Amino acid sequence: MPTQLLVLGMHRSGTSTLAGLLHYLGAYVGKDAELLGANDENPKGFWERKDVVDANDALLQAQEASWYDPLSWQADHPVDAEDKASITRILDSLNSHPVWVMKDPRQSITLPAWLPALDRPYCLLMHRDPLAIAHSLRKRNQLTLAVGLALWEVYMVHLLNAVPRERSLWMSYSALLEDPLGESQRLLSWIDDAHLSLDETAIQTFITPTLQRSTPRPEDTAWLTASQRKLLHYAESQTLPETPLEVSEQAAYLLRQSQELFRFQARHADTKEVLSRAEQTIAEHDLRLESLSRQVSDQQREYQELREQHDALNALRREEQMTHAETLAKLEAAQDALGEAHAELEAIKATRLWRLREKLTS
């Protein structure tokens, strides 16, 4: 039977650091292609399998919940066949390794759906100051401190209600950063599996004080409600509740209001996108209108030039017509004069004097 290790805890609580530590102790996480890649948010990696994240998202969505809106989750809700098949497929793959670790903060909520398919897993409960978690969530997700704490409360209530008491161990993020080798040895002693071993160099390279990037202020403790202080006591005393816990009305109200705000912002973002597209279309139309206006102006200028040329030709034609008329008039006058001269000549030829001249010259 393989040794099954579950790293459980709220987002931004240090679960990635703990899962990475278990990897360096010898636990199998998955192939590089199967894991989420590192980024600025987690520069040393998330150590989360993509298929596990997808499976947990599907479980949450089946109850109209999500990692940031888990209020509708019901631990006793039936898991559908498709989600069960996904869980079985993932565990069958992992169980081929003697020791493996699974980590996804969503599993703090969805753990009841996984437990029936697991064989007495070791549950590692990651604890970090909830105010540091809230500060980190504010930086990453723009959540207020109160909403971040309310979300932490929901995760902790679901986790503590579901986790098996006999194989659960609290881990402290601050202790892990302060004494990584000591905490590693504590883990090895508790798990007691020969496949795991301590690689001091790898662990000291992986866990450094720079991993602590969100530090609460002393005055921030005023944000903790009575319910959250009670949950914090379980973590700090490394104990588990004797009776089931419930999410406080105050936390539930804050999360509901936060989701209303998210939905409003989403609608607002959609409206802004529509307006942006409309403004872009108007700008394109303005450019087209400007281009058409230039074309019309060019055509009007060309028309004016042609009109001026036409008017000039008409003026020239009228001038030619007037010249032609004057020439005709002069020609007609010349013809008239010639006719008169011819008639006068004929009259002269008809005189006796002209006939006498003709006889003399002949």
Buried (B, 14 or more C-beta within 10 A) or exposed (E): EBBBBBBBBBBBBBBBBBBBBBBBBBBBBBEEEBBBEEEEEBEBBBBBBBBBBEBBBBBBEBBEBBBBBBBEBEBEBEBEEEBBEBBEEBBEBBBEBBBBBBBBBBBBBBBBBBBEBBEEBBBBBBBBBBBBBBBBBBBBBEBBBBBBBBBBBBBBBBBBBBBBEEBBEBBBBEBBBEBBEEBBEBBBEEBEBEBBEBEEEBBEEBBEEEBBEBEBEEEBEEBBBEBBEBBBEBBEEEEBBEEEBEBBEBBBEBBEEBBEEEEEEEEEEEEEEEEEEEEEEEEEEEEEEEEEEEEEEEEEEEEEEEEEEEEEEEEEEEEEEEEEEEEEEEEEEEEEEEEEEEEEEEEEEEEEEEEEEEEEEE
